[in-house]
């Protein structure tokens, strides 16, 4: 319902801005169609098997981005017709073609820059190891690119059709003057005059004060962005905190003493060590239902060095800080003994038993009694390490069969008579927790024990295949959340810097834009941390794409600064920048703000948080790009000595005369 309301509100704004039901209707249609076409590319061309619910947020994203693109194109078209009379008739198609080429050249590069940076921010999320985030990034990136393609091909065609077929015509009477071309008496619209006559002189005159106030605010709130911490709850929150289901999960369940975490069971974590397993995920990383299949690698520990190292591994394992008590109160002596000894140590002792002491009817009071079982003439009276390889494998197989028949698991794994893997399980002294730091310390303590054995394994030895596992699923998720969030943000910044440098060909202009974008991102982070947000799956998406959504307005203003005909005066370029792009930025910010407002009423947590993110991003993107960026340009913006090549070395301060100019 709220989504439909957002579409209607944006459509009404589009109608008011374009001055045409025809242009507004078909422009909104192409925006919505971009989602459908992107879905077709996603499902039919890329053949991706899973469509997470997160992807639905793309509808609101493209409404904001798409309407902003439409406003930029329409405003460029209107401004290109300021010198034409309202009843102007084109003498030839080449005249209209020239006007259209001028519009596409002026607006197209700005839209291409914003589309590339926004799409890059989404595609950067696709490098995440979390399937839902990866697919969300892919789909939203496709939506942004499809919308750009539609906007650059569909909207210009709409403007030409409107200009040639519908301009000056209404359903009931003749339109006195088309709003697509400017008024002859006052060719600039009200918002354009506000930016030209009020905002531009104010910023030019008070640029230092504006920089001081905004940067002080950034420093005051932005430092808090560095305090963004991982969530310590493994419960995936689907709804807002006040939703009845979430109140039960987050609060009421504790009142009924029904804690479901592993620590509540009073047990410590088991740790499994494995040799001979391929630990790579061979499933489809884009399909959460595809878990892959168990694979084995070449595994050989029959040589004497490997057998000795494996015994050393078992002995040192009991000395580690994470090694816990292996026996439980209900265990008998034999069970407790088997849990307390490494299976390969058991193999060593078993093959060294004198053959004449073996029997089929042993006592079962201890593990030592089991070593003489069964009665055998082979695999006894042997020296350790066991050689040759055929004897080693045969004895391992006999021991595995013997203990399996008695209900014990040896950890020796065979396939078609070949020894393919060895597994060892111990009980640690560490109880499970959702908190990242204790789990990280536990993980690192095991890793520091395992790594030397892998690094020092003999060439071709199966010791090098050593791997370990425990209840690290949520810990691994936390690690990937941090890595994907910050790596994606770094990629977005990198792409934004490269694209801005290519577009502006000016270091000063690019640096001014990047500093503005960074200020926006830091303020967003500081506000969200102050609001109590933790770094979880949903928040990691926001961190990843913040740069992409914060860059649009800054790029539009930067591009307008470049297009100013008078390139010798900073005030003239800034005034031109405000006049030509102020109205587009204002309406673009408002439409995306409306989309965020619609999402903020949702009960689903991600939609709600994303709505708050859009509202906050649009607010500060508009403020900072409208006031902070021009203030930077007043001091550091590139100018040309003669209207030709930009002089990057010119850092002269604005003169009093320049500050008082009101030029275009």
N, C-alpha and C positions, 0 to 999 in steps of 0.2 A: 504494500500500500504506500509506504513512504518512498519506496523507489519509484513508483509511478508518479507520485507527487513531485519528486525531484525532476523527472523527465518533463512533466508539464510545466514546472516553473522555469526550467532552463529553456524550454521551447518558447515560452512567453517572452523571456529575455531576448532570445534570438530574433523573435519577430519584431520586438521593439528596436533592437539594434540594427537589423538589416532593413527595416521598413517595408518588408515584403513577406506576405504569407507564402508565396511561392518559394522564395529562396529559403526561408526558415524551415518550411515543411520538408523540402527535399534535402536540405543540409542536415536536419535531424535524422532523416531516414538513412543517409549515408553513414552517419555516426553509429547508429544501431546496427546497420548491415555489416559494419566492420567486425563486430563481435561474431556474427554468424559466419562470415567468410573465414575469420580466424579459427573458428571451431572446425570448419571443414578442413582447413590446412592441418590443424592439430590432429584430427581423427583420421582423415582419409589420405593425406599426403605423408605426414610424419608417422602415422599409424601408431599413435601413442595409446596404450590400453587403458589408462586410468585418468579420470577427470575429477580431481579433488574439488570439494565445495569451495575452497579458497578462490578458485578461478572465477567464481561468479562476481567477485569484487571488481573484475575487469569492466563490467558494465558501467559502474560509477566512475572508474578511472577514465574510461574513454569519453564519457559524457563531459567531464571537465576538460580533458586534453583536446578532444575533438571540437568542442565549442570554442575554445581558445584559438585553435587553428582557423576556424571559420571566421571569427572576429578579425583576426589579423588580415586575412585575405580580403574580406569585405571592406575593411577600413582602408586598405591599400587601394582597392578599386575606387572607393569614394574619393580619396584624396587625389587620385590620378585624374579625376573628372572635375576638380574644383574650378578649373578655368573654362569648362564647357557650359554653355547655357542649358537650362533645364530642358528645353525642347530641342536640343541638338539632334540632328539627324546625320547619321554617318553616310558619307558619300560613297564609300567602298568598304569592302570587308578588310582591306589592308589597314585602314585607319583603326578599326576596332582591334585587329590583330596586334597592331603596334602597342595599343594601350594595354592589351592583355599580356603581351610579352614583358612590358615594363612592370606590371603588377607581379607577375610570376618571378621575375628577376629580383625584385625588391623584397617580396615577402617569402619567396621560396627558400632562399638560403637560411633565413631565420627559422622557418618551420623545419627545414632539414636538420639544422643544428639541434633544436630542441627535441625533435623526434629521435635523432640518433643517440643523444645523451640519455633520454628517458628510456628508450628501448635497451640501451646498453646496461642501464641500472637493473632492469628486469632480467636480461639475459645473464648478468653476473650472478644473480640468484640461482641460475640453472647449474652453476658449478657446486652447489651445496650437495652434501651426501644424503640429505633428508629428501625423500622422494616427493613429498607434497610440496615442499619449497621449490624443488627443481622444476616440477611441472607447472607450478604457479608462475615462475619466472619465464619459462618458455612461452606459455600461453599469453601472458600479458605483453611480453615483448612482441609477439606476433600481432596482437591486437593494435599496438601502437604503430607498427610499420604499415599494417593494412589501412589503418585510419589515415596515415600520412599519404599513402598512395591514392586513396579515395578522395581525400581533401584536395590534393593537387591536380586531380583529373576531373573530379565530379563538380566541385564548387566553381572553378572557372567556367565550366560549361553552363552552369546555372546562371552565372552572372551575365554571360553573353546572351543566353536565351531571354533572361529578364530584360536586359537592355534593349534588345531588338524586338521583342514581342509584347511585353507586359508593362514596360515603363510608362507611367502617366495614365494607366487605365485601372479602373476599379469596377466592382460588380454593379454599383448603383449610379455612379456618375464619373465625370472626368476628374482625375486627380490634378489639382492645381500645380503641384510641383513634386516631382519624384524625389524621394529621400535617398535614392542610390547615388545621385549626383548632388553636389553641394548647392546650397542656396546662393544666388548671385549676390544678394545684398550683404550677407554675412556667411561666407563659405565655411567657416569653422563651427562645429557643433558646440553645445554648451560645455560638455566635459572637456573638449579640446581647448576651449578658451580658458577654463579653470586651470588646466595644467600649464597653458602658455602664460597666462597673465598673473596667476597667483602662486602656483607651486614652484615654477621655474625661478622667478625672481627671489622667492624666499630661500630656496636651496642655494642659489648662487651667492646670496648675501650672507648666509649663515652656515656655510658648509663645514667650517671648523667646529662650531657648536654642535651641529648635527652629528658629526663623526664622534665627538667626545661623548655625547649622551648615549648614542646607540652602542658604541664599543664598550662603554662602561656597563651598560645593561648586559651585553654579551658576556663580559668578564664576570659580572655578578651572578648570572644564572647559568652561563655555559660551563663553568668549571664543574658543576654538578654532574655533567654528562659523563665524566670520568668515573663516577661512582655507580654506574650501571652494573648491577651484579646479577649473576645467574639465579634463577629461581631455585628454591630448595624443596619444591613439591613435585613429586613425580606424577601427580594427578593432572591429566590434561583437562583444563577448564574450558568447557564448551560455551557456557552461558555466563552472564554477568553475575557479580557476587550476590545480588539480591534475588536472583532467581531461586525458586524453591528447591530445585534439584541441586544447585550449587551450594545452597545453605546447608543441605544435608551432607554433601560431600566434604565441605570445608569446615563445618562447625558442629552440626548436630550429631554426626556419626561418632564424634569423640565423647559426647555426652552419654551415649549408650555403650561406651566402652567396646566399640567394634573396630578398633584400629586394624588396618589390613596390611601395613608394611611388614617386611620380613623381620625387622627388629622386634616386632611385637611377639613373634613366635618364640623369642628367647634363644634363637639359634645363631651360630656364627656361620659365615659364608664358607662354602666349599670352594676349593680351587682345583681345577683340572689342568694337568700338564700332559701334553700330547706330543708324540714323535711320529712323523710320517704322514701328517695330514696337510693338505693344501688349504691354507687358511684364507685364500682369496675368495671374495664373494663372486660366484660365477652365475648368479641369477640375473634377471633383467632389472637393472637399477631403476627403471621407470615404471615398474609394476610391483606394488607392495605385496601382491599375493604370490610372487615368484621368489621362493626362498633358495633357488638353486639346488644343487645336488652335492653329495659328499664326494670329494675327490682325494686321491692319495698321490703322493709323490714318491719318487724312487727312495727307498729306505733300506739302509744296510748298516747294522751295528755288529756284524759278525766278526769284525777285526778286533784284535786284542786291545788296541788303543781306545776304541769306542766303548767296549765293555768296561774298561777301567774307568773311563770318564763318566759313564752312566752310574757306576757304583759311587764314585765321588759325588755326583749330583745328588744321589739319594741320601748320602751321609750328611752333606752340607745343608740339605733341605730342612732337616730337623733342627738345625742351629739358627734358622732365620727368625727374625722378630715376629713375622706374621704366622709362624707355625703354632697351631693351637693343640689343645688336648683332643686326641683322636677317639678316645673311648667314651661311650655313654654308660649310664648307670645300668641299663638293661643288658649290656653286652656280656657274654660269657668270656672265659679266658682265651679261647681260640679266636673268637671274633675280634676281641680287643687286640690280640697279638697280631692278627692279619692286618688290622687297620693301622697298627703302629709301625709296620715294617713295609719298606718299598718292595713292590712285586719283583723287581729285578734282583734285589738282595735275597729275596726268597729263592729265586732261581739259582743264584750262586751257591747258597747253602744246600739246596736240594741236589744238585749234581755232585756235590762233594761228599755226600753221605756214603759210607761203605756199603757195597752191594749186599754183604752178608747180614746187614742189620735191617734191610728192608722187609716189609711184611704187608699183608693185605688186611691185617687185624690190629692196627695200631691203637695205642691209648689216645684219647682225645682231650687231654687235659691242658695242652699247650701247643704252640706252633711247632715246637721241636718234635713233638710226637707226630705231627703231620708230615714232617720231612722224610720219614721212613716209609711213607705210603706212596704208591703201592709196592708190592714185591716186584723187583725188576733186576735184570742183569745188564741193562744199558742205562745210560744217563745216571750213573753212580760211579764213585771212585774216580771222578774226573778232576783234572786240574782247572783252575780258573785263572785267566780267561779260557773259555771253551773253544777249542779248535779241533778239526777244521770247520768251515762254515756249514757243511751239511750236517755235522753232529750238533752244532749249535742250534740250527733251525729245527731239527728233529726233536731235540730235548725240550726246546721251548714249546713245541706243539704238544708233546706228551704232558708237560706240566699244565698247560692250559686246559686240556681235555680232562685231566685228573681232577683239578679243582672245580671245573665247571660241573662235573658229575656230582660233586659234594655240595653244590650250592654256593660256591664262592667264585668271585670274578677275579681273574688274574691280571687283567689289563693287557693281555697279549691278543692281538687280532691277526687272523689268518684269512687268506682268500686263495682257494684252489691249492692249498698246501703251502703257500708262500707267506712268510711273516711280513705283514705290511704296515703295522702300526703298534705303538705302545702307548698306553694311557695310565696315568698315575693320579689318583685323587687324594687330597688331604683336606682336613678341616682346619680353617684358619682360626685365629683368635679375634677376628674383626667382625663386628655386627654391622649389618647393612644400614645405611643412612642415605637420604636423598641429598644431603649437603655435599657440595662439590669438593671442598678442600680435604675432608677426611678420606673420601673415596679416591681422590687423586693421590694422596699420600700412600694409601694402600696399594693402588695400582703401580705407582712408581717404585715402591719397595720390592714388589714381585719382579718388575721389569729389570731393576738393577741387579737382581740375583740371576735372572735368566740370560741376560745379554752376553755376559762373558763366556758362557758355554756355547752360545751360537757363534760368537766371534772367533773363539779358539778351537772350534771343531776341526778335526782332521779333514783334509780334502776328500770329498766324496762320502763323508760319514753322515749317517742319519741323525747324528746329534745336532747338526745344523738346522734340522727341521723342527726344533723345539718351539712350542707355542703354549700359551696358557689362556685360561678363560675363567670367569666367575660371573657374578651378577653385575656385570658392567654395562648392561643395556642403557640404563638411564644416564650413567656417567658418560658413556660414549655419545649419547644424544646431546648432553651438555657441551661436550668438547666440540661437536660438529656445529652446534648453534653458535658458539663464539667464533669459530673459524669461518663459517659461512657468512655471518653478519659482517665482520670486520673486513674479510677479504673481498666481499662483494662491494662494500662501501669504498674500499681502496680502488677497486677496478673502476667503479663509477667515477670517482674523482679523477683517476688517470685518463679515462676517456673524455671527461669534460674538459680537462686541461688541453689535451691534444686537439679536440674539436674546436675549442675556442681559439687556440693559437692558429689553426688552419683558417678559421673564418676571419679573424681580426687581423692576422699577420702583425700583431702588435703585442709585445711583451707586457707593456704597461696596462693596456686595456684588458688583456687576459688575466693578469694578476689582480687587477681591481675586481673583475668579475668573480674570480676564484675565491678571493677573500670574502666577498659578499656571500657567496654560496656557503663557505665554511662557517661564517657567522650564523647563517640561518640554521645549519645543521646542528651546531653546538647549542644554540638556544633551544631547538626542539628537544635535543637529548637532555638538557638540563631541566626543562619543564616536565618531561615524562618521568625522569627519575624523582623529581620533587613530588609528582603525583602518585608515587609508590609503584611504578611499573618495574617489574623484574625482566631480565633477559630470558625469554622463553621462545618457543617456536614462532608465535605470532609477532612478538616484538622484534625478533631477528629479521623478519621481512621488512618491517618499518625502518630499521637501521640500514638495511641493504639498499632500499629504494629512495631513501630520503634525499640523496643527492639528485637523483633523476627527476624528482618532482619539484625540487627547490630551484632548479636551474632555469626553468622556462622564462620567467619574467626578466631575470637578469640578462639572458641571451637576447630577448626582444629589445630591451633598452640599449644593450651594447651594439646590436646590429643597426638600430636607428641612429646611434651616435656616428657610426661609420658612414651612413648614407647622407648625412647633412651636406648640402651643396657648398656651404661656407666652411671650409676645413681649416681656416686660419684662426678661428676664435672659439675658445672653449664655451663661453656663454652662449654663442650662437648655436653650437652643436648640441649643447644640453637643452636649450629651449626647443630646438627642432626635435630632439629625442622625445621630450615630454609631449609635444604637440601631436606628433605622428603616432606614437605608441601608447600614450597614457590611457586613452579610452579602451584600447584593446586589452591592455593589461588589467584595467579595472573590471571590465566585464568578464574577462577570463577568470580572474580571481573570484568574482562573485558566483559564477556558475559552478566552479569546483567547490566553493564554500557551501553552496546549496546541496550539492551531492553529498558532502560530508555531513551536513545537518540531517539529511534523510537517513544516512547510515547510523548516526548517533542514537537514533530511537530504537535500534534493533536490540533484541534480547541476546542474540548470538554474540559472544564476546569478541570474536575477531572483527565482525562487521562494526560493532560498537567502537572498538579501539581504532579501527581504520578510519571510521568517520571522524573521531577526535583528531587523528593524525592529519587528515585532509583539512579540517578546519584550522588547526594550528599552523600547518605548513602554508596554507594560502594566506593566512593573516600575516605571518612574519615574512613570507616571500614578497608579498605586496609592499609591506612597510620598508623592508631593507632594500629591495630593488628600486623603490621609488625615492628613497631618501639617502640611504647609505651609499649605494653605487654612484649616483650623481655627485655626491659630496666628494668621493674619491676622484671622480673625473674632473671636478672643478680644480683639483690640485695637481693631479697626475695624468689626466687624460692627454693622449697624444694630439698634437696639432701639426699643421703644415705651414712652412714658412711662406709658401706662395700658392697654396691651394693644390699643390701637387703631391709629392712624396711625403709621407708622414715623417716627422722628425721625432724619433724616440729620445733624442738627447736633450730636447728642449724641456726644461723643468722650471721655467720662469713662473713666478707667482702672478696671479691675476691682478691687474691694475685696478685702481678705483674706477677708472672710466669703463673698463670691461665689466666690472661688477654691476654697474648701473645701466648697462646696455639692455635694451629690450628689442632683440633682433630676431629675425627668422632667416 
